[in-house]
Amino acid sequence: MNKAELIAAIAADINLQKVVVESVLEATGRVITSHFAGADPHTDTEVTLPGLGKLKTTTRAARTGRNPATGAAIEIPERVAVKFSASKALDDALNPTQ
């Protein structure tokens, strides 16, 4: 599902104009991004997306990697990444019990 399809589906589900839904969706992205960008990178920060799951920061340690073309060792610096954990409701919808 692309962005336009998501906006159309949400607009139809809650009977709102597509322009309003698009504004809310874009604002949600900006708010979440600024929340993570403003947080201390050395502490775990999370955002709950009701009905979907959680976005949570994690720190990936520095490590030594290999250049696949030359085989030379390269240092990969520590970095902060975002992980998604699905909610139980989403997990159950994807994996119904039989």
N, C-alpha and C positions, 0 to 999 in steps of 0.2 A: 504494500500500500504506500503510495507516495503522498507528499504533503497535500496536494489538491484533493486526492481521494479521502484522506483523513479529515480535512476541513469539511468536505461535502457530507461525509457520513455523520460527523458530530452535529453539523447544522441541521441535518434532517432528523437526527435523534432527539434533539432538544428544541427544535423549531426556532432557530435563530438564523439571522442573516450570515452568509459565509464571511463577509467582511469582519463582523464582530468576532466570530470564531477564530479567524486568522489572526486578528489582533491579540486575542487572549493567548493563543498558542505561541505566538512570537514573544509576547511579554513573559510567558512562563519560561521559555528558553533563556531570555535575558536575565530574569531573576535568579534562576538556578545557576547560570554561569557566573554572575556576580557574587553569589553566595559562596561558591567554591573558590573563586579567584581571591576573595577577601579573607578567606579562612587561613589559619596557620597551617602550612603544609606538613607540619610534623605531628598534627593531631588528626584523628579520624573525624571526618565531617560527613554528615549524611542528609539526604533530602528524601522524604517519603512521597511517593506518588500513589495516592489512594487507589486501591483496587489493582494496581500494577506491581508495585514493589518499592525497592529503595535504591537510590544512587548513593554510593559511598566511596570516599577517597581512600586510597591505599598507597603506601610508599613502596616503590620497587627499588631494591638495593642496587648499588653500583655493581657491575660485573664485567668480566672480560669476555668478549665475543670474538668471532672470526669473520673476516671479510670473505664472503663466499667466492669472490673472483680470484683473490690472491692467496687466501689462507692465512693472511697476516692477522696477528692478534690486535684487537682494538678495544679500548676502554669505553664501556657504555656507562654514562653517569647515572646517579640516582635520579629518579623522577617520580612525580606524583601522577597516579592514574585514577580513573573513575571506574568502579565496578557496579554492575546491576545485579541485584538479587530479586528474583521474582517472588511475589506474594503467594501465600498458600492458595488463594482463590484463583490466581492465574495459573499456577502449577496444576491445580486440580482440573481446570478447564482444558489444559493441554494433555493431561494424563488421567482421564476418567477411570475410576475403578470399575471392574467388570463383575 
